């Protein structure tokens, strides 16, 4: 079996595999949860973690009617958080373990889950993005993008995709970018679900992909996790290649099984590597700057981190096998 096939299998199966790796020998304490370690100047700081609504101060009486499909406290807790999107009003988290989307309406202190569309249950929900007045969800097994309003009501369904995974909405142009992993393409829609463009093909050349996955935006630059080519590619909004960086390996600046992407206001790019259990940070030119994390269940450690979302300078990481989201802060300076 080739390495590409092995890692592709891991891409599909890793989220379903129980954590069996040994915890790191050195654990981070809350008082020392900064990176890099002293005496170097700290750039990243741990803030808090959450696994259920009450961790965010949302009381049980604020749980939405959507919760009627579940019973008991267990159902309120994340099982396998995978992808994240957030703004000042809400945090939305895809949970393929429970096959739901968790809606944490932080400003209103309410909580809801979405588990189906008109009786059609989700099979493999994986990607999430927030628009002006919409929530966009990909289900890779169903080959669909579901569109909801901010209260979780279904508004539209985009079909015709083979395996949609990564998704991101560009507010200024009102374009929706979706990764079709099996087609090795990025497909572009307007906010009504009408296809505008598609770019990419199978291969290793610039502008080509080998099973792409997560997406993120920084300004008018689209970053694509070209997973099986072990690199990150950058494009204009119309799909013209801008830059590419990364290679296979387990060292700094290299990728073993990269997943989530995020970009902060300074233009730093954050990449989650699920197999190494580290978040790596690069500058806008793709130069490696810093990493944080490590294998374990303590503060600042991860077991198979997946999705990343950055809101202002807060970094949300889906710590999937620890069944939690950890939140960090970029605290300034040049990393």
C-alpha positions as CSV (number, residue, x, y, z in Angstrom):
1,X,0.0,0.0,0.0
2,X,1.4,3.4,-1.0
3,X,2.0,6.2,1.5
4,X,-0.7,8.3,-0.2
5,X,-3.3,5.5,0.1
6,X,-2.3,5.0,3.8
7,X,-2.7,8.6,4.7
8,X,-5.9,9.0,2.7
9,X,-7.3,6.1,4.7
10,X,-6.2,8.0,7.8
11,X,-8.0,11.1,6.6
12,X,-11.3,9.1,6.5
13,X,-10.7,7.0,9.6
14,X,-8.7,9.0,12.0
15,X,-11.7,10.9,13.4
16,X,-13.3,7.5,14.3
17,X,-10.2,6.0,15.9
18,X,-9.9,6.0,19.7
19,X,-6.8,7.8,21.1
20,X,-4.2,5.1,21.8
21,X,-1.0,7.3,21.8
22,X,1.0,7.7,25.0
23,X,0.6,11.1,26.7
24,X,3.5,13.5,26.6
25,X,5.8,13.1,29.6
26,X,5.8,16.8,30.3
27,X,2.4,18.4,30.8
28,X,1.6,22.1,30.7
29,X,0.2,23.7,33.8
30,X,-2.4,26.5,33.4
31,X,0.1,29.0,34.9
32,X,2.7,28.1,32.4
33,X,0.5,27.5,29.3
34,X,2.3,29.9,27.0
35,X,4.5,29.4,23.9
36,X,7.3,29.5,23.4
37,X,8.6,28.5,26.8
38,X,10.3,31.1,29.1
39,X,12.7,32.9,29.0
40,X,11.6,33.6,25.4
41,X,8.9,36.1,25.0
42,X,5.4,34.5,25.0
43,X,3.4,34.7,21.8
44,X,0.6,32.2,22.4
45,X,-1.4,31.9,25.6
46,X,-4.0,29.3,26.7
47,X,-7.3,30.9,27.7
48,X,-9.9,28.2,28.4
49,X,-11.6,25.0,27.1
50,X,-15.2,24.0,26.7
51,X,-17.0,20.7,26.1
52,X,-20.7,21.6,26.7
53,X,-23.0,24.6,26.9
54,X,-22.6,25.2,30.7
55,X,-18.8,25.7,30.2
56,X,-19.8,28.9,28.3
57,X,-22.3,30.0,30.9
58,X,-25.3,28.8,28.9
59,X,-27.8,27.4,31.4
60,X,-30.0,24.3,30.6
61,X,-33.2,26.4,30.3
62,X,-31.7,28.2,27.4
63,X,-31.4,25.0,25.3
64,X,-33.3,25.1,22.1
65,X,-36.2,22.9,20.9
66,X,-33.7,21.3,18.5
67,X,-32.4,19.4,21.5
68,X,-35.5,17.4,21.6
69,X,-33.8,14.7,19.5
70,X,-31.5,14.0,22.4
71,X,-32.0,13.2,26.1
72,X,-29.7,13.5,29.1
73,X,-26.6,15.5,29.8
74,X,-24.4,13.3,27.7
75,X,-26.0,14.6,24.5
76,X,-25.1,18.2,25.4
77,X,-21.4,17.3,25.5
78,X,-19.3,17.2,22.3
79,X,-18.3,13.7,21.2
80,X,-15.9,14.5,18.4
81,X,-15.6,18.2,17.5
82,X,-14.2,18.5,14.0
83,X,-14.7,21.9,12.4
84,X,-15.4,25.4,13.9
85,X,-16.6,28.8,12.8
86,X,-17.3,31.8,15.1
87,X,-18.1,35.4,15.2
88,X,-19.2,37.9,17.9
89,X,-22.6,36.3,18.2
90,X,-22.1,32.6,18.0
91,X,-19.7,29.6,17.9
92,X,-20.7,26.7,15.6
93,X,-19.1,23.3,15.8
94,X,-19.5,20.3,13.6
95,X,-19.5,17.0,15.5
96,X,-19.4,13.9,13.2
97,X,-19.4,11.7,16.3
98,X,-22.9,12.7,17.2
99,X,-23.7,13.7,13.5
100,X,-24.9,17.1,14.6
101,X,-23.9,20.8,14.5
102,X,-23.7,22.5,17.9
103,X,-24.8,26.1,18.0
104,X,-23.5,28.1,20.9
105,X,-25.3,31.5,20.7
106,X,-22.9,33.2,23.0
107,X,-24.3,36.7,23.0
108,X,-27.9,35.4,23.6
109,X,-26.7,32.7,26.0
110,X,-28.6,30.0,24.1
111,X,-27.7,26.6,22.7
112,X,-29.1,24.4,20.0
113,X,-28.2,21.5,17.8
114,X,-29.1,20.7,14.2
115,X,-29.2,17.0,13.4
116,X,-31.2,16.7,10.2
117,X,-32.8,18.5,7.3
118,X,-36.5,17.8,6.8
119,X,-36.1,14.3,8.2
120,X,-32.8,13.6,6.3
121,X,-30.2,12.8,9.0
122,X,-26.6,13.9,8.6
123,X,-24.2,11.1,7.7
124,X,-20.8,12.7,7.7
125,X,-21.0,16.4,8.6
126,X,-17.5,17.8,8.4
127,X,-17.2,21.5,7.3
128,X,-18.8,24.6,8.6
129,X,-18.7,28.4,7.8
130,X,-20.7,31.4,8.8
131,X,-22.1,33.9,6.3
132,X,-23.9,37.3,6.8
133,X,-27.2,35.6,7.8
134,X,-26.4,31.9,7.2
135,X,-24.7,28.8,8.4
136,X,-23.1,26.6,5.7
137,X,-22.5,22.9,6.4
138,X,-20.9,20.2,4.2
139,X,-21.8,16.5,4.5
140,X,-19.1,14.6,2.7
141,X,-21.1,11.3,2.5
142,X,-24.3,12.9,1.3
143,X,-22.4,15.1,-1.2
144,X,-24.4,18.2,-0.2
145,X,-24.0,21.6,1.3
146,X,-26.8,22.6,3.6
147,X,-27.7,26.2,4.2
148,X,-29.4,27.3,7.5
149,X,-30.3,30.7,9.0
150,X,-28.8,31.8,12.2
151,X,-31.5,30.1,14.2
152,X,-30.8,26.7,12.5
153,X,-33.7,26.7,10.1
154,X,-33.0,25.0,6.8
155,X,-33.1,27.4,3.8
156,X,-31.3,25.8,0.9
157,X,-29.3,22.7,-0.2
158,X,-26.5,22.7,-2.7
159,X,-26.1,19.4,-4.6
160,X,-23.9,18.1,-7.4
161,X,-20.7,17.6,-5.4
162,X,-18.8,14.3,-5.0
163,X,-17.3,14.7,-1.5
164,X,-17.6,18.3,-0.1
165,X,-15.4,18.8,2.9
166,X,-13.8,22.2,3.6
167,X,-15.9,25.3,3.2
168,X,-15.4,29.1,3.7
169,X,-17.6,32.2,3.0
170,X,-16.0,35.4,1.7
171,X,-18.1,38.2,3.1
172,X,-17.1,41.0,0.7
173,X,-17.7,39.1,-2.5
174,X,-20.5,36.9,-1.0
175,X,-18.8,33.9,-2.5
176,X,-18.8,30.4,-1.0
177,X,-15.7,28.2,-1.5
178,X,-16.1,24.5,-1.1
179,X,-13.5,21.7,-1.4
180,X,-14.6,18.7,-3.5
181,X,-12.0,16.3,-2.2
182,X,-12.7,13.4,-4.6
183,X,-12.8,15.8,-7.6
184,X,-9.6,17.5,-6.5
185,X,-11.3,20.9,-7.0
186,X,-12.4,24.0,-5.3
187,X,-15.9,24.9,-6.3
188,X,-17.2,28.5,-6.0
189,X,-20.8,29.4,-5.4
190,X,-22.7,32.7,-4.9
191,X,-24.6,33.1,-1.7
192,X,-27.7,31.7,-3.4
193,X,-26.0,28.4,-4.2
194,X,-25.4,29.1,-7.9
195,X,-22.1,27.7,-9.1
196,X,-19.7,30.5,-10.4
197,X,-16.4,28.7,-10.9
198,X,-14.3,25.7,-10.2
199,X,-10.6,25.3,-10.3
200,X,-8.0,22.5,-9.7
201,X,-7.3,19.0,-11.0
202,X,-5.5,15.9,-9.7
203,X,-1.7,16.3,-9.6
204,X,1.3,17.8,-7.9
205,X,2.0,20.8,-10.1
206,X,1.2,24.4,-9.0
207,X,-2.6,24.8,-8.9
208,X,-3.2,21.1,-8.8
209,X,-4.4,19.0,-5.8
210,X,-4.1,15.6,-4.2
211,X,-7.2,15.2,-2.0
212,X,-7.5,18.8,-0.7
213,X,-9.4,19.4,2.5
214,X,-9.7,22.5,4.7
215,X,-9.9,26.1,3.6
216,X,-9.3,29.5,5.1
217,X,-9.2,33.1,4.0
218,X,-7.1,36.1,4.8
219,X,-8.3,39.1,3.0
220,X,-8.7,38.2,-0.6
221,X,-6.3,35.2,-0.5
222,X,-7.7,31.7,-0.2
223,X,-5.6,29.1,1.4
224,X,-6.1,25.4,0.6
225,X,-4.8,22.4,2.5
226,X,-3.5,20.3,-0.3
227,X,-3.4,17.4,2.1
228,X,-1.9,14.5,0.1
229,X,0.6,16.8,-1.5
230,X,1.7,17.8,2.0
231,X,1.5,21.5,1.3
232,X,-0.6,24.6,1.6
233,X,-1.5,26.5,-1.5
234,X,-2.7,30.1,-1.8
235,X,-4.9,31.4,-4.5
236,X,-6.7,34.6,-5.6
237,X,-10.4,34.6,-5.2
238,X,-10.7,33.7,-8.9
239,X,-8.4,30.6,-8.5
240,X,-5.1,31.9,-9.7
241,X,-2.1,30.4,-7.8
242,X,-0.2,32.8,-5.6
243,X,2.1,30.7,-3.4
244,X,2.7,27.2,-2.0
245,X,4.7,25.8,0.9
246,X,5.2,22.7,3.0
247,X,6.4,19.1,2.5
248,X,6.0,15.7,4.0
249,X,7.7,15.0,7.3
250,X,7.6,15.2,11.0
251,X,9.8,18.2,11.5
252,X,9.1,21.9,12.0
253,X,7.4,23.3,8.9
254,X,6.6,19.8,7.6
255,X,3.3,18.0,7.6
256,X,2.3,14.4,8.5
257,X,-1.5,14.7,8.4
258,X,-2.4,18.4,8.2
259,X,-6.1,19.4,8.6
260,X,-7.5,22.6,9.9
261,X,-6.3,26.1,8.7
262,X,-6.7,29.5,10.2
263,X,-5.3,33.0,9.6
264,X,-5.0,35.8,12.1
265,X,-5.2,39.5,11.6
266,X,-1.4,39.8,11.3
267,X,-1.5,37.3,8.4
268,X,0.0,34.4,10.3
269,X,-1.3,31.0,9.1
270,X,-2.1,28.3,11.6
271,X,-2.1,24.6,10.5
272,X,-3.3,21.7,12.7
273,X,-1.3,18.5,12.2
274,X,-3.4,15.7,13.6
275,X,-0.7,13.1,13.7
276,X,2.0,15.2,15.4
277,X,-0.7,16.9,17.7
278,X,0.9,20.3,17.1
279,X,-0.4,23.5,15.7
280,X,2.2,25.1,13.5
281,X,2.3,28.8,12.7
282,X,3.8,30.3,9.5
283,X,4.1,33.8,8.2
284,X,2.4,35.0,5.1
285,X,5.3,33.8,2.9
286,X,5.1,30.3,4.4
287,X,8.1,30.5,6.7
288,X,7.8,28.4,9.9
289,X,7.6,30.6,13.0
290,X,6.4,28.6,16.0
291,X,4.5,25.5,17.1
292,X,2.4,24.7,20.2
293,X,0.7,21.6,21.6
294,X,1.9,18.1,22.0
295,X,0.3,14.7,22.7
296,X,-1.9,14.5,25.8
297,X,-5.0,15.6,27.6
298,X,-3.7,18.4,29.8
299,X,-4.1,22.1,29.1
300,X,-2.5,23.0,25.8
301,X,-2.1,19.5,24.7
302,X,-4.1,17.7,22.0
303,X,-5.3,14.3,20.8
304,X,-5.9,14.5,17.1
305,X,-6.6,18.3,16.6
306,X,-8.6,19.0,13.5
307,X,-10.4,22.3,12.9
308,X,-9.1,25.7,13.6
309,X,-10.9,29.1,13.6
310,X,-9.4,32.5,14.5
311,X,-11.7,35.2,15.7
312,X,-9.7,38.4,16.1
313,X,-6.7,37.1,18.0
314,X,-8.5,34.1,19.7
315,X,-7.6,30.7,18.3
316,X,-10.2,28.0,18.6
317,X,-8.9,24.4,18.1
318,X,-11.1,21.3,17.8
319,X,-9.3,18.9,20.1
320,X,-11.3,16.0,18.7
321,X,-10.3,13.0,20.8
322,X,-10.2,15.0,24.0
323,X,-13.8,15.9,23.2
324,X,-13.3,19.6,23.7
325,X,-12.5,22.9,22.1
326,X,-9.4,24.7,23.4
327,X,-9.1,28.5,23.1
328,X,-5.8,30.3,22.9
329,X,-4.8,33.9,22.3
330,X,-2.1,35.4,20.1
331,X,-0.6,38.0,22.4
332,X,1.3,40.1,19.9
333,X,4.8,40.7,18.7
334,X,6.7,39.0,15.9
335,X,6.6,35.2,16.4
